[in-house]
Amino acid sequence: MKVHEMRRAYKQFRLSEADVAADPLTQFATWFRQARETQGTQEANAMTLATASADGVPSARIVLLKAVHDGAFRFYTNLDSRKGVELRENPRAALVFFWPWLEQQVRVSGVVHLLPRSVVSAYFTTRPRMSRIGAHTSPQSAVIPDRDALVVRRDAVEQRFAGQEDIPPPDRWGGFALTPSQLEFWQGRPGRLHDRLRYVREADGRWRLERLAP
């Protein structure tokens, strides 16, 4: 099959203004729960994170949502990575969740802020030991000579924390919370006439719901 011939018909569900919650975070929670319950082997919390440098050069990658707390989407990373640097230089970002098994997307955009060190430390303790070792090992986004160099660094970290279960987060490791100003819910429909409902935060904090053309 040629690339331009790859297509599927979207016809599972529809999305109407009468069916959604007044608060988009409540609506997100409903869709996210459904995605988790029907995910199979997929990671329902996988999301594209789009950032931009101070001079507007964009970049994007897949990261994992770790919580929605106090109306903000939380994720964690090495603060010296490209996304960590860009989020501190230009604290605006966008997220995209894509759940193809439900023919759904959610787009989120807003401002980000660094999470307190206490929150970062509390989350870090929940990570598997190998993930905590990895956080100390990798100079994320830096150029390295080869895979062996990473293995040497990992072995040194393993030796440093040998027999120690309480491994603190590295100083360069932290978390961000994105507080949304817009959320869009996208439901695939036949003939590419998809349903798109967007919530926009007004100046008074209330949400305005509007339908977008597909």
Backbone torsions as a table, in degrees:
resi	resn	phi	psi	omega
1	MET	NA	131.0	177.4
2	LYS	-75.6	155.2	-176.0
3	VAL	-56.9	-43.6	-176.9
4	HIS	-70.0	-10.4	177.7
5	GLU	-94.2	-4.6	-179.3
6	MET	-78.1	116.4	178.8
7	ARG	-161.7	159.2	174.4
8	ARG	-140.9	154.1	178.4
9	ALA	-90.0	130.8	177.6
10	TYR	-96.3	120.4	-175.2
11	LYS	-153.1	14.1	-175.6
12	GLN	-73.3	-48.5	-171.2
13	PHE	-135.5	172.3	170.6
14	ARG	-129.9	165.8	-177.4
15	LEU	-136.8	119.4	-179.4
16	SER	-125.1	158.0	179.3
17	GLU	-58.5	-32.5	-178.2
18	ALA	-71.4	-18.9	-174.2
19	ASP	-94.4	-13.6	-172.7
20	VAL	-98.4	159.8	179.3
21	ALA	-74.9	156.9	177.6
22	ALA	-68.9	-29.2	179.6
23	ASP	-102.3	123.7	-177.1
24	PRO	-65.2	-27.1	178.1
25	LEU	-70.8	-32.0	172.4
26	THR	-66.7	-41.6	177.8
27	GLN	-64.5	-40.5	177.1
28	PHE	-61.3	-43.4	-179.6
29	ALA	-59.5	-38.7	178.8
30	THR	-65.3	-49.4	-179.7
31	TRP	-65.4	-40.0	-179.0
32	PHE	-64.7	-40.4	177.3
33	ARG	-61.4	-43.7	178.0
34	GLN	-62.9	-40.2	179.0
35	ALA	-63.8	-41.9	178.8
36	ARG	-64.9	-41.8	-176.4
37	GLU	-69.9	-21.7	-176.1
38	THR	-116.9	14.2	-168.0
39	GLN	-72.0	-26.4	-173.3
40	GLY	64.4	-123.7	-179.9
41	THR	-93.8	3.5	-177.9
42	GLN	-79.5	157.0	174.0
43	GLU	-98.2	101.9	-176.6
44	ALA	-65.7	-21.1	-179.0
45	ASN	-91.4	5.7	175.2
46	ALA	-71.9	135.2	-178.1
47	MET	-145.7	145.6	171.8
48	THR	-78.9	130.1	175.8
49	LEU	-111.3	117.0	178.3
50	ALA	-105.3	129.2	178.6
51	THR	-129.0	174.4	175.8
52	ALA	-145.6	147.1	177.6
53	SER	-71.4	175.1	-179.4
54	ALA	-60.4	-29.7	179.4
55	ASP	-98.6	15.1	169.8
56	GLY	89.4	11.3	177.8
57	VAL	-80.4	120.0	-174.2
58	PRO	-84.7	158.7	170.9
59	SER	-153.2	156.7	-178.3
60	ALA	-148.0	153.1	178.8
61	ARG	-161.3	166.2	177.0
62	ILE	-91.4	129.4	173.2
63	VAL	-131.5	177.4	-178.3
64	LEU	-111.9	129.5	171.5
65	LEU	-67.0	133.6	179.9
66	LYS	-112.4	-15.9	176.0
67	ALA	-174.9	154.9	164.0
68	VAL	-118.2	112.1	-171.8
69	HIS	-137.6	132.6	-179.3
70	ASP	52.9	39.5	176.3
71	GLY	75.1	14.5	-178.4
72	ALA	-129.4	150.0	-178.7
73	PHE	-94.4	122.2	-174.3
74	ARG	-105.5	140.2	173.8
75	PHE	-150.9	165.5	-172.8
76	TYR	-130.4	153.6	-177.1
77	THR	-167.4	171.6	169.6
78	ASN	-74.2	125.3	-175.7
79	LEU	-69.9	-16.3	177.3
80	ASP	-92.7	-1.9	176.9
81	SER	-70.4	170.0	-179.6
82	ARG	-59.0	-45.2	-178.7
83	LYS	-67.4	-36.7	178.7
84	GLY	-63.3	-43.1	178.7
85	VAL	-66.0	-46.3	-177.1
86	GLU	-65.1	-38.9	-179.7
87	LEU	-66.7	-27.6	176.7
88	ARG	-82.3	-33.3	178.1
89	GLU	-74.9	-36.8	-174.6
90	ASN	-138.2	86.7	-169.8
91	PRO	-77.2	50.7	173.2
92	ARG	-130.7	142.1	-175.7
93	ALA	-155.2	169.2	177.2
94	ALA	-134.9	147.3	176.9
95	LEU	-122.0	147.8	171.9
96	VAL	-135.3	123.4	170.7
97	PHE	-101.0	133.7	177.7
98	PHE	-129.1	118.0	179.2
99	TRP	-116.4	82.7	-173.4
100	PRO	-61.5	-28.2	179.9
101	TRP	-68.7	-17.7	174.8
102	LEU	-109.5	-1.3	-178.3
103	GLU	58.8	44.4	-174.9
104	GLN	-132.4	148.1	169.9
105	GLN	-133.2	152.8	168.8
106	VAL	-131.5	128.5	177.3
107	ARG	-110.9	133.8	-177.7
108	VAL	-131.2	135.4	174.6
109	SER	-139.9	150.2	-179.4
110	GLY	171.4	-159.9	-179.0
111	VAL	-103.5	154.3	-178.6
112	VAL	-120.8	155.6	172.0
113	HIS	-143.1	155.0	177.9
114	LEU	-69.5	140.8	175.9
115	LEU	-80.3	149.2	177.7
116	PRO	-60.0	151.1	-178.2
117	ARG	-60.0	-32.5	-179.9
118	SER	-64.7	-38.5	178.0
119	VAL	-68.2	-42.3	178.8
120	VAL	-60.9	-46.0	-179.0
121	SER	-64.1	-41.4	-180.0
122	ALA	-63.1	-42.2	178.0
123	TYR	-67.1	-41.6	-175.5
124	PHE	-57.1	-34.3	-179.5
125	THR	-67.2	-18.7	-179.2
126	THR	-85.6	-10.8	-178.4
127	ARG	-75.5	148.4	174.3
128	PRO	-57.7	153.0	-177.2
129	ARG	-55.1	-43.6	-178.2
130	MET	-63.3	-32.9	177.6
131	SER	-70.1	-35.9	177.5
132	ARG	-68.9	-39.7	175.2
133	ILE	-61.7	-42.5	-179.9
134	GLY	-62.1	-37.4	179.2
135	ALA	-63.2	-35.4	177.3
136	HIS	-77.3	-24.3	-175.0
137	THR	-79.9	-47.1	-167.0
138	SER	-87.1	125.3	168.7
139	PRO	-85.1	71.4	-165.8
140	GLN	-48.5	132.9	179.2
141	SER	77.8	-7.2	176.7
142	ALA	-79.2	150.6	176.0
143	VAL	-74.1	132.0	176.4
144	ILE	-124.2	154.0	-174.6
145	PRO	-68.4	-37.1	-178.1
146	ASP	-170.8	177.2	179.7
147	ARG	-64.1	-35.7	-177.8
148	ASP	-59.9	-34.9	179.2
149	ALA	-62.5	-36.3	178.2
150	LEU	-69.4	-38.9	179.2
151	VAL	-64.0	-40.7	178.6
152	VAL	-62.0	-43.6	178.7
153	ARG	-63.1	-42.5	-179.8
154	ARG	-62.1	-43.4	-179.2
155	ASP	-62.3	-36.8	178.7
156	ALA	-66.7	-38.9	178.5
157	VAL	-68.1	-41.5	177.3
158	GLU	-57.7	-42.7	180.0
159	GLN	-66.9	-38.9	-179.5
160	ARG	-61.9	-38.5	-176.9
161	PHE	-105.9	19.1	-178.9
162	ALA	-56.2	128.1	178.8
163	GLY	73.5	6.7	-178.0
164	GLN	-112.3	116.1	-179.4
165	GLU	-85.0	-32.0	-178.4
166	ASP	-83.7	91.1	-178.4
167	ILE	-103.7	114.8	-177.9
168	PRO	-76.1	159.9	176.2
169	PRO	-68.9	147.4	174.9
170	PRO	-63.8	156.4	178.7
171	ASP	-59.9	-31.6	-175.2
172	ARG	-86.3	5.3	-175.4
173	TRP	-108.4	134.9	-177.6
174	GLY	-157.3	-167.8	-177.6
175	GLY	-137.0	159.8	179.2
176	PHE	-129.4	153.4	173.2
177	ALA	-125.6	125.9	177.5
178	LEU	-100.2	117.6	176.0
179	THR	-94.7	115.6	-171.3
180	PRO	-76.3	144.2	169.0
181	SER	-107.3	-18.8	176.1
182	GLN	-145.4	142.5	170.7
183	LEU	-136.1	132.8	177.6
184	GLU	-120.0	132.6	177.5
185	PHE	-107.8	123.8	-174.1
186	TRP	-117.7	125.8	177.8
187	GLN	-122.4	122.2	178.8
188	GLY	-63.6	138.5	179.9
189	ARG	-135.7	161.7	-178.6
190	PRO	-60.1	149.6	176.2
191	GLY	67.0	17.8	-178.9
192	ARG	63.1	18.6	174.4
193	LEU	-92.7	66.2	-172.2
194	HIS	-68.8	156.8	172.5
195	ASP	-90.3	129.3	177.6
196	ARG	-133.0	114.8	176.4
197	LEU	-116.3	127.2	-177.7
198	ARG	-118.3	133.6	172.9
199	TYR	-100.9	130.8	178.2
200	VAL	-121.9	128.7	-179.5
201	ARG	-77.7	125.3	178.6
202	GLU	-81.4	169.8	-179.0
203	ALA	-60.7	-29.5	-179.5
204	ASP	-87.6	5.0	177.4
205	GLY	93.1	-12.0	178.1
206	ARG	-76.7	162.2	-178.9
207	TRP	-105.5	134.0	173.6
208	ARG	-103.1	130.8	-179.3
209	LEU	-103.0	132.0	179.3
210	GLU	-143.2	151.8	178.8
211	ARG	-98.7	136.1	177.2
212	LEU	-108.1	147.9	174.1
213	ALA	-68.6	144.7	-179.1
214	PRO	-71.6	NA	NA
